[in-house]
Amino acid sequence: MSRPHRRGIPVTTIPPSSAFASAFAAVDLGATSGRVIVGRVGRDNLDLTEVHRFPNTPVRLPDGLRWDVLALFQGILDGLRASSRSGGVASIGVDTWAVDYGLLDADGALLGHPFHYRDSRTDSAAAGVWAKVGVEELYGITGLQHLPFNTVFQLAASAGTAQHDAAHTLLLVPDLLVHWLTGSIGAEETNASTTGLFDARTGTWSTDLLSRLSLDPTLFPPLRAPGDPAGTLLPHVAAFTGLDPRTPVTTVASHDTASAVVAVPATVPGFAYISCGTWSLAGLELDAPVLSEASRAANFTNERGVDGTIRYLRNIMGMWLLEECRRTWEKENLPTHIPTLLADAARAEPFASLVDPDAPEFLAPGDMPARIRGYCARTGQRVPGSQGAVVRCILESLALAHRRVLRQAAALADRDINQIHLVGGGSRNDLLCQLTADATSLPVVAGPTEATALGNILVQARAVGLVGDLADMRRLIASTQHLRHYAPRGDSAAWDAAAVRLEAAPWNC
């Protein structure tokens, strides 16, 4: 049986007699929680069961904000044990957020908890990198959107520290977790492409960049592609979880957005996607990177997708703004029930206040309602008073950001967009979905909510020949998952005016 994971390789589909095939475990870690989901894949069936969920709570230490990666790994083990009790799995795949990493010493021991990308240590790190490799040249090699926390800047910020000097191996977070499950070392390519050290044209580590930035190339493990085997469970992992020690861990698209894009239920050309959760990742799927100066100036990224595709997109601060508001309101004993907040937002005055979701002051954790009010006051707008007005401001601002980014992507890539697929947790937000359709004047298909886990599971299923190529996977998603459709409505001229007002404002110049 063939194990296809690249375009052009023949595929073997599920035999006609199979109604349900194997079960696969998706380890899916987000910025605020992790979960283990078991998926059962059949020719005409795709069924998910969440077997374990656990919090992802960063810890502020004296030297900065860190991920509690040991607690996360324990949550994974508990989830895999629950998977065993539910009937076992044929394979395991791991996906997480991008850019963050752990460093191992020569004995393979972890050198401290990984830094959180929202830690402030990278605030001024870019200048040192650009002094060695100019901004334009760096983009010409990596095609990567400038974000202050990209791995290349994190490494620059840590240069000269005892931890950095003792490092023998760098593993991005999902690769670190796979290493602890299997003992194997590797770097999955969709996540590697987010580091700022990956050549967008060749699909390999950029040895030129590593040399010029004085980074030891032996720090960076060999690359793996989605579908590649990563190993089998270590004996103590198998003993704790109750899983067969021969259970394979399969390399999936370990950047959660890359897995989510696999599960975009597009069945016709001309689609754009928005993977909406803590971040909104809005863009197109291309066959080749766009490395033009105009693309760099617009701060678009070219990240690797499954089968050598390019995720041409921009990061937009997404539901993070709303979730941080809810955390603040909870401390203040104010309502935090999402349906109530959205109902209040739907009744609030349209376009009363608008913000740039990507303004630097919104990046760090903290009192988000106060920051939004401060932004509006500083920019001469009406200051939102009620919770509903704050939520309306956030959602309209996100819809306008979706509009701006997708129109830019279409122009830079010379593509037409006929439909938007909004996947991830944000697809549950009816008001955001409708506002996005209204702002863009394009139909929006919302769902699946669990796109990341579905993409993770389908890559595992394809590795054993149970499903076919990307188009086959997407047809299966479209036919089995609940999707909602939103047609543009309302006053398009009002959205045009709001976009002009926001984009022409002096604070965005």
N, C-alpha and C positions, 0 to 999 in steps of 0.2 A: 504494500500500500504506500503510495507516495505521501510525503510530508511537505506540502507546498507552503512556502512563506514568501515567495517572491513572484512578481508578475512573470507570466510566460511559462510557468511550470505547470504541467497537467495536474488536475486535482481529482481526488477520489471522493465521491459523495456517499452519504449514508445508504446502505443497502435498502432496497424497497421494503424488506420485511421488518425493518426497525421502526417502531413508533417512537420510542425514547431510547437514546443512546447513553453515553457515559455522563457522569456528573463531574463537574469541574469546580474547584474552589478559587474564587477571586478574593485576594487580599487587596483591599482598596482603602488607602489612607488619604484623608483630606486634611485641611488645615485645622479643623476643629474636632474631628472624630475619625475613627477608623472602624472598619467592619469587615467581616468575612461573609461572603455571599456564595451560596452553592447554586450553580446553574446546571440544568439538565437540558441537553440539546438533542433535538430530533429533526428529522427532515422537514416537518411542518410544525414543530413545537419548540418553544424556548421558554423555560420556566425558571424563575429565580426565587430563592428562599434565603432571607437574611438569617444567619444562624448565630451571629454574635456582633455586638456593637460595643465600642469602648471609647472613652474620651481621649482627645489629643490635646493635652494642656501643656503649653510651654512653661518653662521655669526660668525666672530671672535670677541668675547667679551674679556674684560680684564682678565677673568679667563680661557679662552680657546676657542676652536672651538666648536660651538653648532649648532644643527639642529634648523631651524626655524619652529618648529612643529605647531605653530598656523597658519602660512601661509599655511602649508601643509593641515591642517584640513579645512581651508577655501577653498582651491582648491578642496578638496574632496566634500565639500558641494555644490560648484558650479557645479562640475561634476555630482553629484546626481540630482541636479535640471535639468541639461541638459538631464539626463536619463529620468526624469519624462516627460519632454516635448517631448521626442522621443517616448513615448508610455508607460512608466512605466516599472517596473521590478518586478519579483516575489521574488527576493532575492538579497542580497548584500554580497560580500566577500572581505576581506582586506588582502593583502600581502605586505611585505616590505623586506628590508635587515634585517640581523640578528644582534645580540649581543647588540645593543644599547637599552636604556631603559629610562623611566621616573619614578620619585619617587613622590608618592602622600602622603600628610599629613593625619592626622586622620580625617579631614573633606572632604577628597577626592580632595583637590586642588593640582595642579601640582607644585612641588618645583623646579622651574626654567626649562629652556629649556634643553632637553637631550643633553649630550655631543656627539660629533661626534667621531666615532671610530678612525679617523685619528689624533685626538688630542694627543699631546705628553705626557700627564700626566701619561700614563701607561708604559712609556719606561722602567722604573725600578721596576715595581710593581710585576713582577713574582717572584722575589727572596723571597719576604715576604710570598707569598703563598706557595712556595716550602719548606720554612723553617718549615711550619706546616704540609704539605702533600707532600711527596717526588714526584719527577717528574714521576717516574715509577708507583707509587701507584695512583697518580692522573689520569694517562692515563688508568690504569687498571679499574678504576671506571667509568670514563666518556668516554673513547675512543676518546677524542677530540684532534684534531690537535692543536699544540701550535701556537697561534697567540698572539702577545702582547696585542691586544685589546679585547680578549675574555672577556665576562661579568665578570667572576670571577676576572680578573685582574683589570677591571674598578672599581669594588666594593672595592678591596683592595686599589686602589689609592685614593678613596674617603673616606676611613675610618677615622673617627674623625672629619670630616667636619660638619658644622651646618646642611647642607642639608641632609647628610647621617643620622645624629642623629635624625632629625625630621621625617624621612621617616616612613610611616605606611604600604605602599604597593609598590611593584616594578612591573611595567608593561613594558614588551618589547614593542617596538614602535607599531607594529600592534595591540597588545592587548590594548594599550593606546587609539588608534584611535577607536577601537571597543567599548571601554568603553565610549568614548565621543559620539558615535552614539547611544548607547543603555542604558548606565548606568550600564551595567553588568561588573563583574570582573572575569577574567580567564586568563590562560596561555596556549596557543596552543602548542602542544607537539613538532612539528617539529622545531619550533623556540626555545623552551625551551632547546632542545637538543644541541643547539649551545653555551650555557652559560658557560659550564664547571662546572655546579652544578647539572647535570642530570645524573642519573645512566643508562648507556648504556644497561645493562642487564635487569633491571627491568622496564625501561620506566617510572620511577618516579623521583621526586626530591630526591637527595641523602641527607637524614637527617644526615648521618655521616659526610659528607663534610661540611654541613651547621654548624654543631656543632663545628667541629674542626677549622673552619675559623671564628668562633664567629659571624655568620650571623643568625639573628632572623628568624626562619622558617616561622613565620607568615607574613613576607614580601612577600613570594612567593605564588601566588594564586593557587587554584586547577587547575589541568590540564584539557585541552579539546582536543579531537581528531578531525581531519578533518571530517566534516560532522555533527558535533554536533551543535545544535542551540545555538546561543550566545545571543539572545534577539530580541526585536523589537525596532523600532525607537522611540527615545524620542520625546515628543510632539513638542518641538521647532525645532528639526531636521526635522520632518515631515512637519511642517509649512513652513520652509524655502525652502525645496526641492520640495514641492508639491507632495511628495510620500505619499501613504497611511500609516498612523501610525502603521498599523498592518504588514507592510513589514518586513520580518525577515532578520536578519543578521546571516549568516551561517558561522560557523568556517570552514575555508579552510586551506590548507597547507600554513600557513602565512609566513614561510620563502620562499622568492621568488624562491630560487633554488629548494626547495621541490615541489613547484607548477610547475616549469619548467620541472622537471623530470616526473611528471604525464603525461605531454604532449609529451614525447619522443615517436615518432611514430614507436616504435619497434614492429615487429610482429613475430620475431623469436628469440630464445635464443642466447646467446653469444654476446650481444651488450655491448658497453661502451657508455658513454655520455660525452659531454662537453657542459655545459651551459655557453655560452660565452657572456659576457657583460663587465661591468667595471672590473669584475673578470672572470677568466676562472675556472670553477669548473669541474674537470675531474675525472671520476671514474666509479664505478659499482653499480648496485643495488643488494643487498644481502638480505638473510633471517635472518642473525645473524651477530653481530659485530665481527670484527677481532681485538682482544685485545692483540696480541702477542708483545713481546719486539721488534721484527723486525718491526712490524707495527708502534710502537711508534717511533723507531729510524728513520724511513722513514717519520715521521710526517704526517701520514694519519689520517683522521677523520672518525668517525662513527656517522653520524647524522641520526635522525629519518626521515623516509619517510612516505608516505600514507600507511595505512593498516599494520603498524608495520614493514615495510621494512626498510633496512638500506642503507643510502647513504654513500657508502665507497669511499671517494674522498680526493683530496687535492685541496686547494685554490692556484691558480696561479694568479699573477698580470696580468690582462687581457688587455682589450682595454683601460684601464685607461692610460697606457703609451702613446698611440696614441692620446687620447682625451686631455691629458695634453699638449702634443706637439702642438696640434691644437690651444689650448688656448694661448699658448705662441706665436705661429706664427701669430695669429689674432692680438695680441697686436703690433707685429712688422710689420703689414701690408703685410704679406706674404700669399701665397695661402693656403687655408684650405679646398678646395673642395675635398671631399673624392675620387671620381673617378679620379681626376687629380693626387692626391697623390699616389693612388694605381697604376695608369699607370706608373708613374715615378719609383715607387718601383719595378714594374715588369721588368723594363729595367735596374735596378741597378745591379751591380755585385753581384752574389750569395756569401754568407758566408764571405764577406769582414770583417764584424764586428759582434760579438755576445755578448749578455749580459745575465746575470741571471735576469729574470723579477722580481724575488722575493728579489733582493738585497734591504736592508733596505733603501738605499738612494732614491728609487723610490716610497716609500709609501706616503710621504706627498705631498700636492699640491706645485707647483712651476715650475721653468724653466726646463722642462723635456729634451728638446734637449741638453741643456748644461750639464745636469747630465749624459746623455747617452754618450756624447762626452768625458766627464771627466772620466767615467768608462772605456771607450775604451782606452784612453790615459794611464790611470793608469795601465791597464792590458797588455800594450804592443801591442795593436792591431791598425789597421788602424782606424783613427778617421773619422767617416762619415761626409762628408762636405755638401752634398746637402740634401734637404728635402727627396728626393726619397731614398737616402742611409740610412737616419735615419729610415724611415718607413720600408724599407727592413730589417734592423737590428732588429726592433721590431717584425715584423711578423715571420721571420725565428726563432728568439729566442723563441717566443710563440709556434711555431710548434714543436721545439725541446723540450720545456717544456711539451707539450701535450704528445709527444712520451715517454719521461722519466717517467712521472707520470702514464700513462696507463700501460706501461710495468711493473712498480713496483706494481701497483694495481693487475694486473693479477697474478703476481708471489706470492704476499702476500696472496691473497684470493684463490689461486689455481684454477683459472678460465682461460678459453681460450676466446679471443676476436676475433670475426669474422667481426665486423662492428662497425663503430663509428657514433653516431648520434650527430651532432653539432647543438644546438638549441640556440635561443636568438638572440640579435642584431648582434653578430659576424657572424651569418649564412648568413648575407647579403654580407660579405666580401669575394668575390670570391677568391682573392689571398690567404687569410688566410686558407680558406677551402682546396684549392688545395695543399698548402704547408703542411697542416696537413696530408692529404692523402699521400703525397710524403714522409714526415718524418717518418710516422708510417708504411708505406707499407700496409695500410688497406684502404678499401673503406670508404668514408665519405658520409653520407646523411645529407644535410644541410636543416634546417628548422624543425618546423615552427619558424619564427622570434618572434612571439608573444606567445611563449611557456608558459611563466609565466601566462599571462592572460587566456590562454586556460585552463591550469591546474586549476586555480582558478575557472573558470566557470564550468568546468566539475565536480568538487567536489560538487559544489552547485547543479548542475543538478542531480547528483547521490543521493544527500540527499533527493530529492523528487521522486526518482525512475525513472528518465527519461533515465538514462544510467546504465550500469552494472558495472562490476569490472574493475580493472586497464587494463586488456587485452582488454575489450570492449572499454574503453575510447581510448586506443592507436590505436585500429583498426579504430575508427571513425576519429581520427586525420590523420592517414595514408591515408584514403580514401577521405578526404575533403580538406586537406591543400596542398599548393604548396611546393614540395620538390625538391631539386637539388642533383644530384649524381656526385661524384668526384672519379675517379679511380686513384690509384697511378701511377705516371709516372716519367720519369727522371732517374737520376743516384742514386740508393739507396746507392752505395758505398760512394758517396759524403756526403750523410746525415750521414752515419755511421762515417765517418771521422770527420764531424762537431760535432757530439755528443761526440766523444772521446775527441776532442779538448776542448770542453766546460766543460765536466765533469771532465777531468783530470787537468784542469787549476788550478793553485795555489789559485786563488781567490775563488774557489768553494770548497776548502778543509776545 
